[in-house]
Amino acid sequence: MSCAWLQRRGAAMFMCHAAELETRTDGDALWAASRSVFADAGLVHVIYLVSDDARRRVSLRSSTPAIHREVDPAEDPFLDYCCKSYDVTRTGVAYLPDYSYLPTTAQRLIRAARKVGFVSGFGIPTRLEGADRYGGFNLGCALDRDAFEARFAPHIAEIQSLCFLLHRRFEELDRKRSSAVEALSPREGEILSLIARGLTRKECAHALGLSPNTVAEYTKSAYRKLGVRNRVEAARLMSGGR
């Protein structure tokens, strides 16, 4: 597995990835590109978890969704124990003996992660608890503790910097999406919400008591405002690209 961007030190290599990531114009594309960068480095498990303080709005992007099938992302110990400072926390079952104080639910999730190969990792907060939204990245692989430390510990600062860049870019794209959605008229938003749920234009027309032609005109206007070309792009944008 290639480890080129960690082995070749210096700002030039980091800026190469930064410039590439900055070109991504939607959340899905940015997520795919960031996963590729981390995977090339050997960090094959990438989790980006963000929540409000009340844990009512939890956003999860994960290269390994099976980790959270048994435990709600809102109960992920990353949110409880890794986001009170910007310090990097060691994560994964390899480090579990250091955290005997963790509740049973948290330990269960960490052990569940081992089943899919997340043994050692870094928990990297990009926004602290108490902010409007807080959370960050949990990056891991199947290496044991000693091998993980030898390979990745010298590069914590570089990895952390990349996580901050990605978080900023996700936030920018989310604000852009929110601004575009807010520009929709109530009727345009209503129609796109139905389209995002999988309804056809004819079904939207029936549900709203409009003619199919009227729905088509509203849809075209909404697509133009959002800068999208089809129902797939519109649905992704309306859902935040999650």
PyRosetta script that sets phi, psi and omega in degrees:
from pyrosetta import init, pose_from_sequence

init()
pose = pose_from_sequence("MSCAWLQRRGAAMFMCHAAELETRTDGDALWAASRSVFADAGLVHVIYLVSDDARRRVSLRSSTPAIHREVDPAEDPFLDYCCKSYDVTRTGVAYLPDYSYLPTTAQRLIRAARKVGFVSGFGIPTRLEGADRYGGFNLGCALDRDAFEARFAPHIAEIQSLCFLLHRRFEELDRKRSSAVEALSPREGEILSLIARGLTRKECAHALGLSPNTVAEYTKSAYRKLGVRNRVEAARLMSGGR")
pose.set_psi(1, 131.0)
pose.set_omega(1, -177.4)
pose.set_phi(2, -65.3)
pose.set_psi(2, 140.8)
pose.set_omega(2, 176.2)
pose.set_phi(3, -130.6)
pose.set_psi(3, 29.7)
pose.set_omega(3, -168.4)
pose.set_phi(4, -59.1)
pose.set_psi(4, -43.7)
pose.set_omega(4, -172.6)
pose.set_phi(5, -72.6)
pose.set_psi(5, -18.7)
pose.set_omega(5, 173.8)
pose.set_phi(6, -89.7)
pose.set_psi(6, -31.0)
pose.set_omega(6, -178.1)
pose.set_phi(7, -76.4)
pose.set_psi(7, -36.0)
pose.set_omega(7, 179.2)
pose.set_phi(8, -89.9)
pose.set_psi(8, 103.0)
pose.set_omega(8, -174.8)
pose.set_phi(9, -78.2)
pose.set_psi(9, 168.8)
pose.set_omega(9, 173.2)
pose.set_phi(10, 111.6)
pose.set_psi(10, 156.6)
pose.set_omega(10, -176.0)
pose.set_phi(11, -64.6)
pose.set_psi(11, -30.5)
pose.set_omega(11, -175.3)
pose.set_phi(12, -60.3)
pose.set_psi(12, -41.5)
pose.set_omega(12, -178.5)
pose.set_phi(13, -68.5)
pose.set_psi(13, -41.2)
pose.set_omega(13, 177.8)
pose.set_phi(14, -63.5)
pose.set_psi(14, -45.6)
pose.set_omega(14, -178.0)
pose.set_phi(15, -64.7)
pose.set_psi(15, -27.6)
pose.set_omega(15, 176.2)
pose.set_phi(16, -62.2)
pose.set_psi(16, -45.3)
pose.set_omega(16, 178.2)
pose.set_phi(17, -70.1)
pose.set_psi(17, -38.7)
pose.set_omega(17, -179.7)
pose.set_phi(18, -60.2)
pose.set_psi(18, -46.0)
pose.set_omega(18, -179.3)
pose.set_phi(19, -62.3)
pose.set_psi(19, -40.2)
pose.set_omega(19, 179.3)
pose.set_phi(20, -64.7)
pose.set_psi(20, -43.9)
pose.set_omega(20, -177.7)
pose.set_phi(21, -68.4)
pose.set_psi(21, -32.5)
pose.set_omega(21, 179.6)
pose.set_phi(22, -66.2)
pose.set_psi(22, -20.0)
pose.set_omega(22, -178.5)
pose.set_phi(23, -80.3)
pose.set_psi(23, -12.5)
pose.set_omega(23, -177.5)
pose.set_phi(24, -72.5)
pose.set_psi(24, 130.3)
pose.set_omega(24, -171.7)
pose.set_phi(25, -109.2)
pose.set_psi(25, 3.1)
pose.set_omega(25, 171.5)
pose.set_phi(26, -145.7)
pose.set_psi(26, 161.7)
pose.set_omega(26, -172.9)
pose.set_phi(27, -62.3)
pose.set_psi(27, -39.1)
pose.set_omega(27, -179.2)
pose.set_phi(28, -64.2)
pose.set_psi(28, -43.2)
pose.set_omega(28, 179.8)
pose.set_phi(29, -65.7)
pose.set_psi(29, -40.6)
pose.set_omega(29, 178.3)
pose.set_phi(30, -64.8)
pose.set_psi(30, -41.7)
pose.set_omega(30, 179.2)
pose.set_phi(31, -62.4)
pose.set_psi(31, -45.7)
pose.set_omega(31, 179.8)
pose.set_phi(32, -61.7)
pose.set_psi(32, -42.4)
pose.set_omega(32, -179.3)
pose.set_phi(33, -67.2)
pose.set_psi(33, -40.9)
pose.set_omega(33, -179.0)
pose.set_phi(34, -67.7)
pose.set_psi(34, -40.1)
pose.set_omega(34, 176.4)
pose.set_phi(35, -59.3)
pose.set_psi(35, -40.9)
pose.set_omega(35, -179.8)
pose.set_phi(36, -62.9)
pose.set_psi(36, -43.8)
pose.set_omega(36, 179.8)
pose.set_phi(37, -61.3)
pose.set_psi(37, -47.9)
pose.set_omega(37, -178.9)
pose.set_phi(38, -67.1)
pose.set_psi(38, -40.1)
pose.set_omega(38, -179.8)
pose.set_phi(39, -63.4)
pose.set_psi(39, -40.2)
pose.set_omega(39, 177.5)
pose.set_phi(40, -61.3)
pose.set_psi(40, -28.7)
pose.set_omega(40, 178.8)
pose.set_phi(41, -80.8)
pose.set_psi(41, -15.5)
pose.set_omega(41, -177.9)
pose.set_phi(42, 107.8)
pose.set_psi(42, -1.6)
pose.set_omega(42, 177.6)
pose.set_phi(43, -95.8)
pose.set_psi(43, 86.2)
pose.set_omega(43, -169.7)
pose.set_phi(44, -82.2)
pose.set_psi(44, -18.4)
pose.set_omega(44, 177.9)
pose.set_phi(45, -103.4)
pose.set_psi(45, 117.8)
pose.set_omega(45, -176.2)
pose.set_phi(46, -126.0)
pose.set_psi(46, 119.7)
pose.set_omega(46, 179.2)
pose.set_phi(47, -124.8)
pose.set_psi(47, 126.3)
pose.set_omega(47, 176.5)
pose.set_phi(48, -118.5)
pose.set_psi(48, 110.6)
pose.set_omega(48, -172.0)
pose.set_phi(49, -124.5)
pose.set_psi(49, 124.6)
pose.set_omega(49, -178.2)
pose.set_phi(50, -134.8)
pose.set_psi(50, 141.4)
pose.set_omega(50, -177.7)
pose.set_phi(51, -147.3)
pose.set_psi(51, 161.1)
pose.set_omega(51, 166.7)
pose.set_phi(52, -85.4)
pose.set_psi(52, 167.8)
pose.set_omega(52, -176.8)
pose.set_phi(53, -60.6)
pose.set_psi(53, -33.0)
pose.set_omega(53, -177.7)
pose.set_phi(54, -79.3)
pose.set_psi(54, -7.2)
pose.set_omega(54, -177.9)
pose.set_phi(55, 62.0)
pose.set_psi(55, 29.6)
pose.set_omega(55, 176.9)
pose.set_phi(56, -92.4)
pose.set_psi(56, -28.3)
pose.set_omega(56, -179.1)
pose.set_phi(57, -119.3)
pose.set_psi(57, 86.3)
pose.set_omega(57, -178.8)
pose.set_phi(58, -103.3)
pose.set_psi(58, 122.9)
pose.set_omega(58, 179.4)
pose.set_phi(59, -109.4)
pose.set_psi(59, 126.8)
pose.set_omega(59, -177.7)
pose.set_phi(60, -126.8)
pose.set_psi(60, 127.6)
pose.set_omega(60, 166.1)
pose.set_phi(61, -118.9)
pose.set_psi(61, 130.2)
pose.set_omega(61, -176.1)
pose.set_phi(62, -147.3)
pose.set_psi(62, 135.4)
pose.set_omega(62, 173.8)
pose.set_phi(63, -75.6)
pose.set_psi(63, -14.7)
pose.set_omega(63, -177.6)
pose.set_phi(64, -134.1)
pose.set_psi(64, 73.7)
pose.set_omega(64, -175.6)
pose.set_phi(65, -61.4)
pose.set_psi(65, -19.7)
pose.set_omega(65, -179.7)
pose.set_phi(66, -60.4)
pose.set_psi(66, -24.4)
pose.set_omega(66, -179.2)
pose.set_phi(67, -59.6)
pose.set_psi(67, -35.7)
pose.set_omega(67, -174.9)
pose.set_phi(68, -101.2)
pose.set_psi(68, 15.5)
pose.set_omega(68, 178.3)
pose.set_phi(69, -72.3)
pose.set_psi(69, -32.2)
pose.set_omega(69, -177.3)
pose.set_phi(70, -93.1)
pose.set_psi(70, -21.4)
pose.set_omega(70, -176.5)
pose.set_phi(71, -131.8)
pose.set_psi(71, 133.5)
pose.set_omega(71, 178.0)
pose.set_phi(72, -60.4)
pose.set_psi(72, 133.9)
pose.set_omega(72, 176.5)
pose.set_phi(73, -53.8)
pose.set_psi(73, -29.5)
pose.set_omega(73, 178.8)
pose.set_phi(74, -63.7)
pose.set_psi(74, -18.1)
pose.set_omega(74, 179.6)
pose.set_phi(75, -103.4)
pose.set_psi(75, 10.8)
pose.set_omega(75, 178.7)
pose.set_phi(76, -63.3)
pose.set_psi(76, 128.2)
pose.set_omega(76, -178.4)
pose.set_phi(77, -62.1)
pose.set_psi(77, -18.4)
pose.set_omega(77, 176.2)
pose.set_phi(78, -55.6)
pose.set_psi(78, -42.9)
pose.set_omega(78, -178.0)
pose.set_phi(79, -68.5)
pose.set_psi(79, -32.3)
pose.set_omega(79, -177.0)
pose.set_phi(80, -84.3)
pose.set_psi(80, -33.9)
pose.set_omega(80, -167.9)
pose.set_phi(81, -119.9)
pose.set_psi(81, -7.6)
pose.set_omega(81, -175.1)
pose.set_phi(82, -114.3)
pose.set_psi(82, -2.2)
pose.set_omega(82, -170.0)
pose.set_phi(83, -116.7)
pose.set_psi(83, 22.8)
pose.set_omega(83, 178.5)
pose.set_phi(84, -94.1)
pose.set_psi(84, -12.3)
pose.set_omega(84, 173.9)
pose.set_phi(85, -150.5)
pose.set_psi(85, 173.5)
pose.set_omega(85, 178.3)
pose.set_phi(86, -89.5)
pose.set_psi(86, 10.9)
pose.set_omega(86, 176.0)
pose.set_phi(87, -66.4)
pose.set_psi(87, 145.8)
pose.set_omega(87, 176.1)
pose.set_phi(88, -81.8)
pose.set_psi(88, 131.1)
pose.set_omega(88, 179.9)
pose.set_phi(89, -107.1)
pose.set_psi(89, 136.8)
pose.set_omega(89, 173.4)
pose.set_phi(90, -74.0)
pose.set_psi(90, 137.3)
pose.set_omega(90, -177.0)
pose.set_phi(91, -130.1)
pose.set_psi(91, 172.2)
pose.set_omega(91, 178.2)
pose.set_phi(92, 96.9)
pose.set_psi(92, 165.0)
pose.set_omega(92, -175.0)
pose.set_phi(93, -64.6)
pose.set_psi(93, -24.7)
pose.set_omega(93, 178.6)
pose.set_phi(94, -63.1)
pose.set_psi(94, -26.3)
pose.set_omega(94, -178.9)
pose.set_phi(95, -104.9)
pose.set_psi(95, 1.2)
pose.set_omega(95, -177.1)
pose.set_phi(96, -57.6)
pose.set_psi(96, -35.8)
pose.set_omega(96, 177.0)
pose.set_phi(97, -57.6)
pose.set_psi(97, -22.7)
pose.set_omega(97, 178.8)
pose.set_phi(98, -78.1)
pose.set_psi(98, -12.8)
pose.set_omega(98, -172.9)
pose.set_phi(99, -125.1)
pose.set_psi(99, 53.0)
pose.set_omega(99, -177.5)
pose.set_phi(100, -63.7)
pose.set_psi(100, -17.2)
pose.set_omega(100, -178.9)
pose.set_phi(101, -78.7)
pose.set_psi(101, -7.9)
pose.set_omega(101, -177.3)
pose.set_phi(102, -65.6)
pose.set_psi(102, 141.3)
pose.set_omega(102, 177.9)
pose.set_phi(103, -67.3)
pose.set_psi(103, 166.4)
pose.set_omega(103, -176.6)
pose.set_phi(104, -58.8)
pose.set_psi(104, -40.6)
pose.set_omega(104, -179.6)
pose.set_phi(105, -60.4)
pose.set_psi(105, -43.2)
pose.set_omega(105, -179.8)
pose.set_phi(106, -65.9)
pose.set_psi(106, -43.3)
pose.set_omega(106, 179.6)
pose.set_phi(107, -65.2)
pose.set_psi(107, -34.5)
pose.set_omega(107, 178.6)
pose.set_phi(108, -64.1)
pose.set_psi(108, -41.6)
pose.set_omega(108, 179.1)
pose.set_phi(109, -65.6)
pose.set_psi(109, -41.6)
pose.set_omega(109, 180.0)
pose.set_phi(110, -63.0)
pose.set_psi(110, -39.6)
pose.set_omega(110, 178.5)
pose.set_phi(111, -72.1)
pose.set_psi(111, -33.6)
pose.set_omega(111, 175.6)
pose.set_phi(112, -63.0)
pose.set_psi(112, -36.2)
pose.set_omega(112, 178.8)
pose.set_phi(113, -63.9)
pose.set_psi(113, -33.5)
pose.set_omega(113, 179.0)
pose.set_phi(114, -62.2)
pose.set_psi(114, -33.2)
pose.set_omega(114, -178.0)
pose.set_phi(115, -60.9)
pose.set_psi(115, -26.7)
pose.set_omega(115, -179.7)
pose.set_phi(116, -106.6)
pose.set_psi(116, 11.5)
pose.set_omega(116, 172.5)
pose.set_phi(117, 100.3)
pose.set_psi(117, 5.2)
pose.set_omega(117, 176.0)
pose.set_phi(118, -89.0)
pose.set_psi(118, 98.6)
pose.set_omega(118, -176.7)
pose.set_phi(119, -105.4)
pose.set_psi(119, -45.6)
pose.set_omega(119, -179.2)
pose.set_phi(120, -131.1)
pose.set_psi(120, 143.4)
pose.set_omega(120, -179.1)
pose.set_phi(121, -162.1)
pose.set_psi(121, 179.0)
pose.set_omega(121, 175.2)
pose.set_phi(122, -119.1)
pose.set_psi(122, 128.6)
pose.set_omega(122, 168.9)
pose.set_phi(123, -96.3)
pose.set_psi(123, 117.0)
pose.set_omega(123, -172.7)
pose.set_phi(124, -121.1)
pose.set_psi(124, 100.6)
pose.set_omega(124, 177.9)
pose.set_phi(125, -71.6)
pose.set_psi(125, 140.7)
pose.set_omega(125, 176.4)
pose.set_phi(126, -117.0)
pose.set_psi(126, -8.8)
pose.set_omega(126, 171.8)
pose.set_phi(127, -152.7)
pose.set_psi(127, 136.9)
pose.set_omega(127, -169.6)
pose.set_phi(128, -87.9)
pose.set_psi(128, 156.4)
pose.set_omega(128, 174.7)
pose.set_phi(129, -56.4)
pose.set_psi(129, 136.7)
pose.set_omega(129, -176.8)
pose.set_phi(130, 107.3)
pose.set_psi(130, -20.1)
pose.set_omega(130, 174.1)
pose.set_phi(131, -75.9)
pose.set_psi(131, 169.2)
pose.set_omega(131, 178.3)
pose.set_phi(132, -55.0)
pose.set_psi(132, -42.5)
pose.set_omega(132, 175.1)
pose.set_phi(133, -135.8)
pose.set_psi(133, 140.5)
pose.set_omega(133, -179.5)
pose.set_phi(134, -141.4)
pose.set_psi(134, 163.8)
pose.set_omega(134, -178.8)
pose.set_phi(135, 144.9)
pose.set_psi(135, -151.3)
pose.set_omega(135, -178.9)
pose.set_phi(136, 160.9)
pose.set_psi(136, -146.3)
pose.set_omega(136, -171.9)
pose.set_phi(137, -113.4)
pose.set_psi(137, 143.6)
pose.set_omega(137, 168.9)
pose.set_phi(138, -122.7)
pose.set_psi(138, 114.0)
pose.set_omega(138, -173.0)
pose.set_phi(139, -117.2)
pose.set_psi(139, 131.3)
pose.set_omega(139, -176.6)
pose.set_phi(140, -151.3)
pose.set_psi(140, 178.1)
pose.set_omega(140, 179.0)
pose.set_phi(141, -158.2)
pose.set_psi(141, -174.7)
pose.set_omega(141, -175.4)
pose.set_phi(142, -93.0)
pose.set_psi(142, 3.1)
pose.set_omega(142, -180.0)
pose.set_phi(143, -66.6)
pose.set_psi(143, 148.8)
pose.set_omega(143, 174.2)
pose.set_phi(144, -73.8)
pose.set_psi(144, 174.7)
pose.set_omega(144, -171.6)
pose.set_phi(145, -58.6)
pose.set_psi(145, -48.7)
pose.set_omega(145, -176.6)
pose.set_phi(146, -65.7)
pose.set_psi(146, -44.3)
pose.set_omega(146, -179.8)
pose.set_phi(147, -66.2)
pose.set_psi(147, -38.2)
pose.set_omega(147, 178.4)
pose.set_phi(148, -62.6)
pose.set_psi(148, -46.2)
pose.set_omega(148, -179.9)
pose.set_phi(149, -61.7)
pose.set_psi(149, -43.8)
pose.set_omega(149, -178.4)
pose.set_phi(150, -63.8)
pose.set_psi(150, -37.4)
pose.set_omega(150, -175.0)
pose.set_phi(151, -82.2)
pose.set_psi(151, -39.7)
pose.set_omega(151, -168.8)
pose.set_phi(152, -112.2)
pose.set_psi(152, -25.7)
pose.set_omega(152, -176.3)
pose.set_phi(153, -56.0)
pose.set_psi(153, -37.7)
pose.set_omega(153, 179.4)
pose.set_phi(154, -65.0)
pose.set_psi(154, -11.1)
pose.set_omega(154, -173.1)
pose.set_phi(155, -117.6)
pose.set_psi(155, 18.2)
pose.set_omega(155, -177.5)
pose.set_phi(156, -56.4)
pose.set_psi(156, -44.3)
pose.set_omega(156, -176.7)
pose.set_phi(157, -61.1)
pose.set_psi(157, -41.3)
pose.set_omega(157, -180.0)
pose.set_phi(158, -66.5)
pose.set_psi(158, -43.4)
pose.set_omega(158, 180.0)
pose.set_phi(159, -64.8)
pose.set_psi(159, -42.1)
pose.set_omega(159, 179.3)
pose.set_phi(160, -62.6)
pose.set_psi(160, -41.8)
pose.set_omega(160, 178.9)
pose.set_phi(161, -61.4)
pose.set_psi(161, -41.1)
pose.set_omega(161, 179.2)
pose.set_phi(162, -65.3)
pose.set_psi(162, -37.7)
pose.set_omega(162, 178.4)
pose.set_phi(163, -64.1)
pose.set_psi(163, -41.2)
pose.set_omega(163, 177.7)
pose.set_phi(164, -63.4)
pose.set_psi(164, -41.3)
pose.set_omega(164, 177.8)
pose.set_phi(165, -61.3)
pose.set_psi(165, -45.8)
pose.set_omega(165, -178.3)
pose.set_phi(166, -63.9)
pose.set_psi(166, -42.3)
pose.set_omega(166, 179.2)
pose.set_phi(167, -61.0)
pose.set_psi(167, -45.1)
pose.set_omega(167, 178.9)
pose.set_phi(168, -59.2)
pose.set_psi(168, -42.2)
pose.set_omega(168, -177.7)
pose.set_phi(169, -69.0)
pose.set_psi(169, -40.2)
pose.set_omega(169, 175.6)
pose.set_phi(170, -60.4)
pose.set_psi(170, -40.8)
pose.set_omega(170, 179.8)
pose.set_phi(171, -65.0)
pose.set_psi(171, -41.7)
pose.set_omega(171, 179.1)
pose.set_phi(172, -62.2)
pose.set_psi(172, -44.4)
pose.set_omega(172, -179.6)
pose.set_phi(173, -67.1)
pose.set_psi(173, -35.4)
pose.set_omega(173, 178.6)
pose.set_phi(174, -67.1)
pose.set_psi(174, -41.1)
pose.set_omega(174, 177.6)
pose.set_phi(175, -65.0)
pose.set_psi(175, -39.2)
pose.set_omega(175, 178.2)
pose.set_phi(176, -62.3)
pose.set_psi(176, -43.8)
pose.set_omega(176, 178.4)
pose.set_phi(177, -62.3)
pose.set_psi(177, -44.7)
pose.set_omega(177, -178.4)
pose.set_phi(178, -62.3)
pose.set_psi(178, -40.3)
pose.set_omega(178, 179.8)
pose.set_phi(179, -64.4)
pose.set_psi(179, -42.0)
pose.set_omega(179, -179.9)
pose.set_phi(180, -65.7)
pose.set_psi(180, -42.7)
pose.set_omega(180, -179.5)
pose.set_phi(181, -65.1)
pose.set_psi(181, -38.1)
pose.set_omega(181, 179.1)
pose.set_phi(182, -65.5)
pose.set_psi(182, -23.7)
pose.set_omega(182, -179.9)
pose.set_phi(183, -76.0)
pose.set_psi(183, -12.3)
pose.set_omega(183, 179.2)
pose.set_phi(184, -71.6)
pose.set_psi(184, 146.8)
pose.set_omega(184, 172.0)
pose.set_phi(185, -71.8)
pose.set_psi(185, 160.6)
pose.set_omega(185, 178.4)
pose.set_phi(186, -54.2)
pose.set_psi(186, -40.9)
pose.set_omega(186, -178.9)
pose.set_phi(187, -69.2)
pose.set_psi(187, -41.5)
pose.set_omega(187, 177.9)
pose.set_phi(188, -61.3)
pose.set_psi(188, -43.0)
pose.set_omega(188, 179.0)
pose.set_phi(189, -64.1)
pose.set_psi(189, -38.8)
pose.set_omega(189, 179.5)
pose.set_phi(190, -62.9)
pose.set_psi(190, -44.7)
pose.set_omega(190, -178.8)
pose.set_phi(191, -67.1)
pose.set_psi(191, -43.0)
pose.set_omega(191, -179.8)
pose.set_phi(192, -67.2)
pose.set_psi(192, -32.1)
pose.set_omega(192, 176.5)
pose.set_phi(193, -62.9)
pose.set_psi(193, -39.5)
pose.set_omega(193, 178.0)
pose.set_phi(194, -68.8)
pose.set_psi(194, -40.5)
pose.set_omega(194, 178.0)
pose.set_phi(195, -62.7)
pose.set_psi(195, -40.6)
pose.set_omega(195, 179.0)
pose.set_phi(196, -63.0)
pose.set_psi(196, -25.9)
pose.set_omega(196, 178.1)
pose.set_phi(197, -83.7)
pose.set_psi(197, -3.2)
pose.set_omega(197, 175.3)
pose.set_phi(198, 104.1)
pose.set_psi(198, 2.2)
pose.set_omega(198, -179.5)
pose.set_phi(199, -74.0)
pose.set_psi(199, 144.9)
pose.set_omega(199, 173.4)
pose.set_phi(200, -78.1)
pose.set_psi(200, 169.0)
pose.set_omega(200, 177.6)
pose.set_phi(201, -62.3)
pose.set_psi(201, -38.4)
pose.set_omega(201, 178.8)
pose.set_phi(202, -63.5)
pose.set_psi(202, -41.2)
pose.set_omega(202, 178.3)
pose.set_phi(203, -67.7)
pose.set_psi(203, -37.5)
pose.set_omega(203, 175.3)
pose.set_phi(204, -61.4)
pose.set_psi(204, -44.1)
pose.set_omega(204, -179.8)
pose.set_phi(205, -60.1)
pose.set_psi(205, -43.6)
pose.set_omega(205, 179.7)
pose.set_phi(206, -65.0)
pose.set_psi(206, -42.5)
pose.set_omega(206, -177.2)
pose.set_phi(207, -66.5)
pose.set_psi(207, -33.6)
pose.set_omega(207, -174.5)
pose.set_phi(208, -101.2)
pose.set_psi(208, -3.5)
pose.set_omega(208, -179.5)
pose.set_phi(209, 70.8)
pose.set_psi(209, 34.1)
pose.set_omega(209, 179.5)
pose.set_phi(210, -116.6)
pose.set_psi(210, 166.6)
pose.set_omega(210, 174.7)
pose.set_phi(211, -82.1)
pose.set_psi(211, 152.6)
pose.set_omega(211, 176.8)
pose.set_phi(212, -57.0)
pose.set_psi(212, -35.7)
pose.set_omega(212, 178.7)
pose.set_phi(213, -64.7)
pose.set_psi(213, -39.6)
pose.set_omega(213, 178.0)
pose.set_phi(214, -65.2)
pose.set_psi(214, -42.3)
pose.set_omega(214, 177.0)
pose.set_phi(215, -61.0)
pose.set_psi(215, -41.3)
pose.set_omega(215, 179.5)
pose.set_phi(216, -61.1)
pose.set_psi(216, -41.2)
pose.set_omega(216, -179.7)
pose.set_phi(217, -67.2)
pose.set_psi(217, -43.1)
pose.set_omega(217, 176.8)
pose.set_phi(218, -62.2)
pose.set_psi(218, -39.8)
pose.set_omega(218, -178.6)
pose.set_phi(219, -65.2)
pose.set_psi(219, -45.2)
pose.set_omega(219, 178.4)
pose.set_phi(220, -60.1)
pose.set_psi(220, -43.1)
pose.set_omega(220, 179.2)
pose.set_phi(221, -63.0)
pose.set_psi(221, -41.5)
pose.set_omega(221, 179.9)
pose.set_phi(222, -66.6)
pose.set_psi(222, -42.4)
pose.set_omega(222, 178.2)
pose.set_phi(223, -59.4)
pose.set_psi(223, -41.1)
pose.set_omega(223, -179.2)
pose.set_phi(224, -63.7)
pose.set_psi(224, -42.5)
pose.set_omega(224, 179.6)
pose.set_phi(225, -66.3)
pose.set_psi(225, -37.0)
pose.set_omega(225, -177.3)
pose.set_phi(226, -84.1)
pose.set_psi(226, -15.9)
pose.set_omega(226, -177.9)
pose.set_phi(227, 73.0)
pose.set_psi(227, 33.1)
pose.set_omega(227, 178.9)
pose.set_phi(228, -116.0)
pose.set_psi(228, 166.0)
pose.set_omega(228, -173.3)
pose.set_phi(229, -114.7)
pose.set_psi(229, -16.6)
pose.set_omega(229, -175.8)
pose.set_phi(230, -154.8)
pose.set_psi(230, 176.6)
pose.set_omega(230, -175.2)
pose.set_phi(231, -66.5)
pose.set_psi(231, -30.7)
pose.set_omega(231, 179.8)
pose.set_phi(232, -65.4)
pose.set_psi(232, -47.3)
pose.set_omega(232, 179.0)
pose.set_phi(233, -65.3)
pose.set_psi(233, -39.6)
pose.set_omega(233, -179.8)
pose.set_phi(234, -64.2)
pose.set_psi(234, -44.5)
pose.set_omega(234, 179.8)
pose.set_phi(235, -62.3)
pose.set_psi(235, -40.9)
pose.set_omega(235, 179.7)
pose.set_phi(236, -64.6)
pose.set_psi(236, -41.5)
pose.set_omega(236, 179.9)
pose.set_phi(237, -68.1)
pose.set_psi(237, -41.3)
pose.set_omega(237, -179.8)
pose.set_phi(238, -64.8)
pose.set_psi(238, -29.1)
pose.set_omega(238, -179.6)
pose.set_phi(239, -92.0)
pose.set_psi(239, 2.3)
pose.set_omega(239, 179.3)
pose.set_phi(240, 83.6)
pose.set_psi(240, 11.3)
pose.set_omega(240, 179.2)
pose.set_phi(241, 68.1)
pose.set_psi(241, 20.5)
pose.set_omega(241, -176.8)
pose.set_phi(242, -81.3)
pose.dump_pdb("model.pdb")
